[in-house]
Amino acid sequence: MPYRRLIDAFDFHVADRGDAVALIARSRSSGQLITSTWKQLDRLIHERSAFFANRHFGHAHPDNSHEQVVDILAMMRYGVMEACVDPELISVDEMQTASPEAALVLQTSGTTSTPKGVVLTHTNLLGNAAAKLTAVPQSTDDVRLTVLPLSHAYARTSDFGTWMISGCKLAVTLGFDGLRDFAPIVHPTLMNVVPSIAYQLLDSDTDLAAMGLGRLRLLGCGGAPISAVTFDLFKRLGITVIQGYGLTETGPVICSATPENATAGLVGDFVDGWQHEIRSGELYVRGPHVMQGYWNDETATRAKIDSGGWLRTGDLVERDEETGQLRILGRVDDVLVMDNGRKISPNSIQRDLEQVAGVNHAMLVWRGRLECWIDGDMNEDSIRKTLSQYPHCRHATLHRFDPPLSAEHAELTAKGTIRRNAIMARWNSE
């Protein structure tokens, strides 16, 4: 690859096809839709040079606005480390010590522990986006609609990074409401979402073509598993769902399906650059996409990455015998040990429960006996029928989260996945 940093790819498009449309986004200040060519974006970046000159770090307001995109590009251009984290996580004085190779600090989702600042380098960002593009190619003819926060790893690499390399047209908005606003305007061919948005698309009373999604051919879905039923529904509509797997600490992409091998329940094979080992069912990876480390936390970094450069993912995986693709079984820390010594990996059971109509989230816990907690409608007959498929779960006691789980109460991540450890810690303190 002829580039050292993502901004080098951007500069190539400015020189090669500067008058082509590069970005469509709304203004933060006026709310007006702004369409910019590569050359126009380049001029806007230059105008921001005075603001970012001689700075070690910067911050772009996380609203997926036209201004945020310009600020991100300006920080890349002038070698300023971008910090997309809670200000309490990193102090101004600490940022002055950032290494020149540090490009971006992202905050972990906090699904399993206290959020940390993940330091990603220019090499991480460029290499991981290029690897994702190898798995899922896109061209200058494509229109990519971004509806996920650019301050999170998934969108930053799989939307923003791939746009910078491929030179496709990028439309940026936020959430399902933004999708409904932008899709009829830009008619995207590519889009990345989390499962909650995928479900909203299918639950909408407007068909996808009328919504502006008639040209959509690939729908990336990450952050949490998507149901086989949903996968097949999109397939019938002519849309291939691309599932993948990764961590903020890995750039984030570790695995990705391709348009040719996409299969329900599987996350594809390892993208270019990764070495991997499966130790007692747990996945370890090594390669150029591994983060530089956790910000100002050597102890946590050493616990995550060993002296040989192997990063412990904390996820239980297996290879699918038929396709060779990876299947995610759950978190190592989530394994439940019953009083008879039997071990249960709850994630696949919870996913089955979440296919029951009205169930938003399900969580199995062992507290002297097996408990099944439901967030949503308590359809007891259907829940019992699902549990009966697992002999060791047939006698689980049923409970309902009341009030419902929410991100505001730190029970769900921003992606909508359960923060099991936070819920258990709250229970233990009560």
Buried (B, 14 or more C-beta within 10 A) or exposed (E): EEBEBBBBBBBBBBEEBBEBBBBBBBEEEEEEBBBBBBBBBBEBBEEBEEEBEEBBBBBBEEBBBBBBBBBBBBBBBBBBBBBBBEEEBBEEEBBEEBEEBBBBBBBBBBBBBEBBBBBBBBBBBBBBBBBBBEBBEBEEEBBBBBBBBBBBBBBBBBBBBBBBBBBBBBBBBBBBEBBBBBBEBBBBBBBBBBBBBBBBBEEBEEEBEEBBBBBBEBBBBBBBBBBEEBBEBBEEBEBBBBBBBBBBBBBBBBBBBBEEBBBBBBBBBBBBBBEBEEEEBBBBBBBBBBBBBBBBBEEBBEEBBEEEEBBBBBBBBEEEEEBEBBBBBBBBEBBBEEEEEEEBBBBBBBBBBBBBEEBBBBBBBBEEEBBBBBBBBBBEEBBBEBBEEBEBBEEBEEEEBEEEBEEEEBBBBBBBBBBBBBBEEEEEEE
